[in-house]
């Protein structure tokens, strides 16, 4: 995720998600499916989302599924206006596939202090 963000690579970011993944963004309708998630990431990168830093995750793993919760910070650099730091908390639900793990569902929320 951090590498895809650094490169503003929506295609690479979308590749981390299952084909039928669900993305829940605060205050917005659910985003369903890898293609729509790619569009959402493309929009976020175009809007100046950058410099993602992910904290140490707390993981819960089972045979073919896992959950991961972590704090993160990122910057929002709009073309006009001041750079803002975003602090968030994310819950990922991961499913195991043949060659690794993919995000089946992601939900995040802003947090005032990501320490």
C-alpha positions as CSV (number, residue, x, y, z in Angstrom):
1,X,0.0,0.0,0.0
2,X,2.8,2.4,0.9
3,X,4.6,1.7,-2.4
4,X,1.5,2.1,-4.5
5,X,0.7,5.4,-2.7
6,X,4.2,6.7,-3.3
7,X,3.9,5.9,-7.0
8,X,0.2,7.1,-7.1
9,X,-0.5,3.7,-8.7
10,X,-4.2,3.1,-8.6
11,X,-3.9,-0.1,-10.6
12,X,-1.3,-1.5,-8.2
13,X,-3.4,-0.5,-5.2
14,X,-6.5,-2.1,-6.7
15,X,-4.5,-5.3,-7.3
16,X,-4.3,-5.7,-3.5
17,X,-8.1,-6.2,-3.4
18,X,-10.2,-9.2,-4.2
19,X,-12.3,-8.9,-7.4
20,X,-15.5,-8.5,-5.3
21,X,-13.9,-6.5,-2.4
22,X,-15.8,-3.9,-0.4
23,X,-14.3,-0.5,0.6
24,X,-16.1,1.5,3.2
25,X,-15.1,5.2,3.4
26,X,-16.5,7.5,6.0
27,X,-19.4,9.6,4.8
28,X,-19.6,7.9,1.4
29,X,-21.5,5.1,-0.2
30,X,-19.8,1.6,-0.2
31,X,-17.5,1.0,-3.0
32,X,-17.8,-2.5,-4.4
33,X,-15.5,-4.4,-6.7
34,X,-11.9,-4.0,-7.8
35,X,-12.7,-1.8,-10.8
36,X,-14.6,0.7,-8.7
37,X,-12.0,0.6,-5.9
38,X,-9.4,1.4,-8.6
39,X,-11.5,4.4,-9.7
40,X,-11.7,5.5,-6.0
41,X,-7.9,5.3,-5.5
42,X,-7.3,7.1,-8.8
43,X,-9.6,9.9,-7.5
44,X,-7.8,10.0,-4.1
45,X,-4.3,10.2,-5.8
46,X,-5.5,12.9,-8.2
47,X,-6.9,14.8,-5.1
48,X,-3.4,14.8,-3.5
49,X,-3.5,11.7,-1.2
50,X,0.2,10.8,-0.6
51,X,2.9,9.9,1.9
52,X,1.1,7.0,3.5
53,X,2.8,5.5,6.6
54,X,1.3,2.4,8.2
55,X,1.8,1.6,11.8
56,X,2.4,-1.9,13.2
57,X,-0.7,-4.0,12.5
58,X,-2.5,-6.1,15.0
59,X,-3.4,-9.3,13.2
60,X,-5.9,-12.1,13.8
61,X,-5.3,-15.0,11.4
62,X,-7.2,-18.2,10.7
63,X,-6.6,-20.8,8.0
64,X,-8.1,-19.0,5.0
65,X,-9.0,-15.6,6.4
66,X,-7.4,-12.9,8.5
67,X,-8.2,-9.5,10.0
68,X,-5.7,-6.7,10.5
69,X,-6.1,-3.4,12.3
70,X,-3.6,-0.6,12.1
71,X,-3.2,3.2,12.5
72,X,-1.9,5.2,9.6
73,X,-1.0,8.8,8.6
74,X,-0.9,10.3,5.2
75,X,-0.8,13.7,3.6
76,X,-3.3,15.4,1.5
77,X,-1.7,17.8,-1.0
78,X,-4.4,19.5,-3.0
79,X,-3.3,21.6,-6.0
80,X,-4.3,24.7,-4.1
81,X,-4.3,25.0,-0.4
82,X,-2.3,23.9,2.6
83,X,-0.9,20.4,3.0
84,X,-3.0,18.5,5.6
85,X,-2.0,15.5,7.6
86,X,-4.6,12.8,7.8
87,X,-4.7,10.3,10.7
88,X,-6.7,7.1,10.4
89,X,-7.5,3.6,11.7
90,X,-8.1,0.8,9.2
91,X,-9.7,-2.6,9.6
92,X,-8.9,-5.1,6.8
93,X,-10.6,-8.4,6.3
94,X,-8.2,-10.6,4.2
95,X,-8.9,-13.8,2.3
96,X,-6.3,-16.3,1.3
97,X,-5.9,-17.0,-2.4
98,X,-3.6,-19.3,-4.3
99,X,-0.6,-17.0,-4.3
100,X,-1.1,-15.0,-1.1
101,X,-3.6,-12.7,0.5
102,X,-6.1,-10.2,-0.9
103,X,-8.2,-7.5,0.8
104,X,-11.8,-8.7,0.9
105,X,-13.1,-5.7,2.8
106,X,-11.6,-2.5,4.1
107,X,-13.1,0.0,6.5
108,X,-11.3,3.1,7.8
109,X,-12.1,6.0,10.0
110,X,-10.4,9.2,10.9
111,X,-8.8,9.5,14.3
112,X,-7.7,12.8,15.8
113,X,-4.3,11.5,17.0
114,X,-2.6,8.4,15.4
115,X,0.0,7.9,18.2
